[in-house]
């Protein structure tokens, strides 16, 4: 007899039965075990004990559930179903469906704009993913051993022309409203910054493309930590998205991007090359989905901009002018607001001296002359209602002293620092013990737990 692969389904199980006992007289006879007619050849193999149990595949899926992503687990499960002929794939699915679909909540929220979903919807989306992977590997859905999904979440997404644009125009309205509800908590500096950027957005909407731009479209939100830059940026994003327009949130670091609603790193969003030179551009084709997204964009918020070399901003600027066919205005006329604190980390230049570091900053870019600086000065963290008046005053004084260190505003470049905040000894170990007091105790406790 010819060799048959497990992925050929009933042919594989029929061959297994035929190779076991050669005295069959009909297909019904092959499927009959101890007087019982089985529905499939696989059921007959199971009843005769010709298939191994699924303990090995169960263990493999359990182990993968602790370390692999949902997508990786589904790839492995499809490989098992096609090449390893598990005895009861439905039982494996019923046992491991939660880990096999652990990435579906993000898909519901980010791709489909759903804030609430049921276990049945999650299972059906998981089955859709599995069937799609199964078809991509085997070439068809024939022999798919799991229940067919009863939803079309993936089909709904695939019908969307530009997924990037779809995602940026289908945010949850209730979530947007929650951000907008914080607008009544803005202080005077934040309100002034909000109004300035909103005025620029309204001007950009009314301006004709052929008109020369006489209004600032570039801003820099300048403020030390705790002054509410992220708070204001999320309100601005919600304000623009509430109107059905596109506002992109990017940051120079992944951690900063997670604090912005819908945030991405600037390099991933704008396809910025890893090595950027003075004449570089981004890897965006004018016919790509990213280019179409940029054409619909009204506002870009770029957080932690001070740590990026000016060549990066200029590369993005050149790319936007080309995509939007507007060379007369920075970033093709899109309103862009950078944010950060020049008292913090500046661009890292390996082996560079101070002059080289300063030269690579945004302030030395040709774009800086077009940027309007918006200052935030009030420390919003001191507004906490849980602090007593004495604690709030002590924190205000401490924050002011830190700013004095960064800005060198002390008298004769000397800053009066309280003795209780000074480590008496001069070793790094003494400084670490003072700053992280009790850290060793915490490690001991956690290890015992």
C-alpha positions in Angstrom: 0.0 0.0 0.0 1.1 3.6 -0.6 2.3 5.7 2.3 -0.3 8.2 3.6 0.3 11.3 5.7 -1.7 12.0 8.9 -2.8 15.3 7.3 -4.8 13.3 4.7 -7.4 12.6 7.4 -9.6 9.6 6.8 -7.2 8.0 4.3 -4.6 7.8 7.0 -6.9 6.1 9.5 -8.4 3.8 6.8 -4.8 2.7 5.9 -4.1 2.1 9.5 -7.1 -0.2 9.8 -6.4 -2.0 6.6 -2.8 -2.7 7.7 -4.0 -4.1 11.0 -6.3 -6.9 9.9 -6.5 -7.9 6.2 -9.9 -9.6 6.4 -12.2 -6.6 5.8 -15.0 -7.1 3.3 -16.5 -3.6 3.1 -16.0 0.0 4.3 -18.8 -0.6 6.9 -16.9 -3.7 8.0 -13.8 -1.6 8.5 -15.7 0.8 10.7 -17.3 -1.9 12.8 -15.7 -2.6 16.2 -17.2 -5.3 18.5 -20.5 -5.0 16.6 -20.7 -1.2 16.8 -20.6 0.8 13.6 -18.4 3.9 14.1 -19.0 7.2 12.4 -15.5 7.6 11.1 -12.4 5.6 10.5 -10.6 7.6 13.2 -13.3 6.5 15.7 -12.7 2.9 14.7 -9.0 3.4 15.2 -9.6 4.8 18.7 -11.9 2.0 19.7 -9.4 -0.6 18.6 -6.6 1.2 20.5 -4.5 1.8 17.5 -3.8 5.5 18.3 -1.5 6.7 21.1 -3.0 8.9 23.8 -2.6 12.7 23.7 -0.5 13.0 26.9 2.6 14.2 24.9 0.6 16.9 23.0 -1.2 17.9 26.2 2.2 18.4 28.0 3.6 20.3 25.0 0.7 22.7 24.9 0.7 23.1 28.7 4.4 24.0 28.7 4.0 26.4 25.7 1.2 28.2 27.6 3.7 29.5 30.2 6.1 31.0 27.7 4.8 31.3 24.2 2.4 33.9 22.8 -1.1 32.9 21.7 0.0 33.1 18.0 3.0 30.8 18.6 0.8 28.3 20.5 -1.7 28.2 17.7 1.1 27.5 15.2 2.2 24.6 17.3 -1.3 23.3 17.7 -1.9 23.4 14.0 1.4 21.5 13.4 0.2 18.9 15.9 -3.2 18.5 14.3 -1.7 18.1 10.8 1.4 16.1 11.4 0.9 14.2 14.7 -2.6 12.9 14.4 -3.8 13.5 18.0 -6.4 11.1 19.3 -8.8 13.8 20.4 -8.0 17.3 19.2 -11.3 18.7 20.4 -10.4 17.7 24.0 -7.0 19.4 23.6 -8.8 22.5 22.4 -11.3 22.5 25.2 -8.5 22.1 27.8 -6.1 24.8 26.4 -8.4 27.3 24.7 -7.6 30.0 27.2 -3.9 30.0 26.6 -4.3 29.5 22.9 -6.4 32.7 22.8 -4.5 34.8 25.4 -3.8 37.5 22.7 -7.4 37.8 21.5 -8.4 40.5 24.1 -5.9 42.9 22.5 -7.4 42.1 19.1 -10.9 42.8 20.3 -9.9 46.1 21.8 -7.4 47.5 19.3 -8.6 46.0 16.0 -12.3 45.7 16.5 -12.9 48.5 19.0 -14.7 46.2 21.5 -14.3 46.9 25.2 -16.4 43.9 26.3 -16.5 40.4 24.9 -17.7 37.0 26.0 -15.8 33.6 26.3 -17.8 32.3 23.4 -16.6 35.3 21.2 -13.1 34.7 22.4 -13.3 31.0 21.5 -14.8 31.7 18.1 -12.0 34.2 17.3 -9.4 31.6 18.4 -11.0 29.0 16.1 -10.9 31.6 13.2 -7.2 32.1 13.8 -6.6 28.3 14.0 -8.6 27.7 10.8 -6.7 30.5 9.0 -3.4 29.0 10.1 -4.6 25.5 9.2 -5.5 26.6 5.6 -2.2 28.4 5.2 -0.3 25.2 6.1 -2.4 22.5 4.5 -3.8 24.5 1.6 -7.5 23.9 2.5 -9.9 23.6 5.4 -10.6 19.9 4.5 -9.9 17.8 7.5 -10.0 20.6 10.1 -10.7 18.6 13.2 -12.2 21.3 15.4 -15.6 22.9 15.4 -16.1 25.5 12.7 -16.3 29.1 14.0 -19.7 30.7 14.0 -18.3 34.3 13.7 -16.5 36.3 11.0 -14.3 38.7 13.0 -11.3 38.2 10.7 -13.5 38.5 7.6 -14.8 41.8 8.9 -11.3 43.0 9.4 -10.0 41.8 6.0 -12.8 43.7 4.3 -11.3 47.0 5.7 -9.1 48.6 3.0 -6.5 50.3 5.2 -6.3 48.7 8.6 -4.0 51.4 10.0 -6.5 54.1 9.1 -9.4 51.9 10.4 -7.7 51.5 13.8 -7.1 55.2 14.1 -10.7 56.2 13.3 -12.5 53.5 15.4 -11.5 54.3 19.0 -14.1 53.5 21.7 -16.2 56.7 22.3 -16.7 56.0 26.0 -13.0 55.7 26.5 -12.4 59.0 24.7 -15.1 60.7 26.8 -13.3 59.5 30.0 -10.1 61.3 28.9 -12.1 64.4 28.0 -13.7 64.5 31.4 -10.3 65.3 32.8 -10.1 68.6 30.9 -11.7 70.5 33.8 -8.7 69.5 35.9 -6.2 71.3 33.7 -4.2 74.2 35.2 -3.6 77.5 33.6 -0.4 76.4 31.7 -2.1 73.3 30.4 -5.2 75.2 29.3 -3.1 77.8 27.4 -1.2 75.0 25.7 -4.4 73.2 24.8 -5.9 76.3 23.3 -2.8 77.1 21.3 -2.7 73.7 19.7 -6.4 73.6 19.1 -6.2 77.0 17.4 -3.5 75.6 15.1 -5.6 72.6 14.3 -8.6 74.8 13.4 -6.4 77.0 11.2 -4.9 74.0 9.4 -8.4 72.7 8.7 -9.5 76.0 7.1 -6.3 76.6 5.2 -6.1 76.0 1.4 -3.2 73.7 0.4 -1.9 76.3 -2.1 -1.8 79.1 0.6 1.5 79.8 2.3 1.4 78.9 6.0 1.6 81.9 8.3 0.6 80.0 11.4 2.8 77.9 13.6 2.2 74.2 13.1 5.1 73.0 15.3 5.1 73.1 19.1 7.3 71.9 21.9 5.6 71.1 25.3 8.4 71.8 27.7 8.1 70.8 31.4 9.9 68.8 34.0 8.6 65.5 35.3 5.3 65.8 37.1 3.9 68.9 35.3 1.3 66.8 33.5 2.6 66.5 29.9 1.2 63.0 29.4 -2.1 64.0 31.0 -2.4 67.0 28.5 -1.4 64.9 25.5 -4.1 62.2 26.2 -6.7 65.0 26.4 -5.5 66.4 23.1 -5.6 63.0 21.5 -9.2 62.4 22.7 -10.2 65.9 21.6 -9.1 65.3 18.0 -10.4 61.7 17.9 -13.8 62.8 19.2 -14.2 64.8 16.0 -13.6 61.6 13.9 -10.1 62.9 12.9 -6.8 61.1 13.1 -4.3 61.9 15.8 -1.1 59.9 16.1 0.7 59.3 19.4 4.3 58.4 19.2 7.2 58.4 21.6 11.0 57.9 21.5 10.8 54.9 23.9 8.4 52.0 24.3 7.7 52.8 28.0 6.7 56.3 27.1 4.5 55.1 24.2 2.5 52.9 26.5 1.4 55.9 28.6 -0.2 57.5 25.5 -3.6 56.3 24.3 -2.9 54.3 21.1 0.8 55.1 21.4 3.6 53.6 19.3 7.3 54.1 19.1 8.2 56.7 16.5 10.5 54.3 14.7 7.8 51.7 14.2 5.1 54.1 13.2 7.1 56.2 10.7 9.5 53.4 9.5 12.5 55.4 10.6 15.8 53.6 9.6 18.1 52.5 12.5 21.0 54.5 11.1 19.9 58.0 10.2 22.1 60.5 8.4 21.7 64.2 7.5 20.0 63.3 4.2 18.0 60.2 5.2 14.3 59.6 4.7 11.9 57.1 6.1 11.0 53.8 4.4 7.5 54.9 3.5 6.2 54.4 -0.1 3.7 57.1 -1.3 1.3 54.3 -2.2 1.5 52.5 1.1 -1.1 52.3 3.9 1.2 54.3 6.2 1.3 57.1 3.6 -2.5 57.1 3.4 -2.7 57.3 7.1 -0.3 60.3 7.1 -2.5 62.1 4.5 -5.5 61.8 6.9 -3.5 62.8 10.0 -4.3 66.2 11.7 -2.1 66.0 14.8 1.0 64.2 15.9 2.2 64.1 19.5 5.8 63.0 19.9 6.8 62.4 23.5 10.4 62.2 24.9 11.7 64.0 21.9 14.8 65.5 23.6 16.6 62.1 23.5 16.4 61.7 19.7 19.0 63.1 17.3 17.8 66.0 15.2 18.6 64.0 12.0 15.6 61.8 12.9 13.1 64.6 13.0 14.5 66.1 9.8 14.2 62.7 8.0 10.6 62.4 9.1 10.0 66.0 8.0 11.5 65.3 4.5 9.3 62.2 4.2 6.1 64.0 5.2 6.7 66.9 2.8 7.2 64.4 -0.1 4.1 62.3 0.8 1.9 65.4 1.2 3.4 67.3 -1.8 4.0 70.3 0.4 7.6 71.5 0.6 6.7 75.0 1.9 5.8 74.0 5.4 7.3 71.7 8.0 5.9 68.1 8.2 3.7 68.9 5.2 1.4 71.1 7.2 0.5 68.5 9.9 0.3 70.0 13.4 3.1 68.4 15.4 3.7 68.8 19.1 7.0 67.5 20.6 7.3 67.1 24.4 10.1 66.5 26.9 12.5 68.1 29.3 15.9 69.3 28.2 17.1 68.8 31.7 16.9 65.1 31.2 18.6 62.6 28.9 19.9 64.1 25.7 20.9 62.2 22.5 23.6 59.6 23.2 26.6 60.1 20.9 29.1 57.2 21.5 32.5 58.7 22.3 31.1 62.2 21.7 32.0 65.3 23.7 29.6 67.9 25.1 29.6 70.0 21.9 28.7 67.0 19.7 25.8 66.1 22.0 24.4 69.6 22.1 24.8 69.9 18.3 22.7 66.7 17.8 19.7 68.1 19.8 16.4 69.2 18.4 17.2 72.8 19.4 20.0 72.8 16.8 17.8 71.5 14.0 16.6 73.7 11.2 13.1 72.9 12.4 13.6 74.7 15.8 13.0 78.2 14.3 9.5 77.1 13.4 8.7 75.6 16.8 6.6 77.5 19.4 7.6 76.5 23.0 4.7 75.9 25.5 5.9 75.9 29.1 4.4 73.8 31.9 5.7 74.7 35.3 3.2 73.6 38.0 4.0 70.2 39.6 0.7 68.4 39.3 1.8 65.6 41.7 1.7 68.0 44.6 -2.1 68.4 44.1 -2.7 64.9 45.5 -5.4 65.0 48.1 -3.7 62.2 50.1 -0.8 64.5 51.0 -0.9 66.6 54.2 -0.1 70.3 53.9 3.4 69.7 55.4 4.2 66.9 53.1 3.0 68.9 50.1 5.3 71.8 51.1 8.2 69.5 51.7 7.7 67.9 48.2 7.4 71.4 46.6 10.7 72.5 48.2 12.4 69.2 47.2 11.1 69.5 43.6 12.3 73.1 43.4 15.8 72.1 44.6 16.0 69.4 41.9 15.1 72.0 39.3 17.8 74.3 40.7 20.4 71.6 40.2 19.4 71.0 36.6 19.1 74.7 35.7 22.1 75.9 37.8 20.0 78.7 39.3 21.6 78.8 42.7 23.4 81.8 44.0 26.9 81.9 42.6 26.2 78.4 41.2 25.8 77.2 44.8 22.7 75.4 45.9 21.8 75.0 49.6 21.1 71.3 50.2 19.7 70.0 53.5 22.2 68.0 55.5 19.7 65.2 56.1 19.7 64.6 52.4 23.4 64.2 52.2 25.2 60.8 52.5 27.9 61.2 55.0 30.3 58.6 53.6 31.8 58.8 50.1 31.4 55.2 48.7 28.9 54.1 46.1 27.8 51.3 48.4 26.8 53.8 51.1 24.9 55.9 48.6 23.1 52.7 47.3 22.2 51.6 50.8 20.8 55.0 51.6 18.7 55.4 48.5 17.4 51.8 48.4 17.1 51.3 52.1 15.3 48.0 53.0 15.8 46.5 49.5 17.7 43.5 50.9 14.9 42.8 53.4 12.4 42.9 50.6 14.4 40.4 48.5 14.6 38.0 51.5 10.9 38.2 52.1 10.0 37.6 48.5 12.3 34.6 48.2 10.7 33.1 51.3 7.2 33.6 49.9 
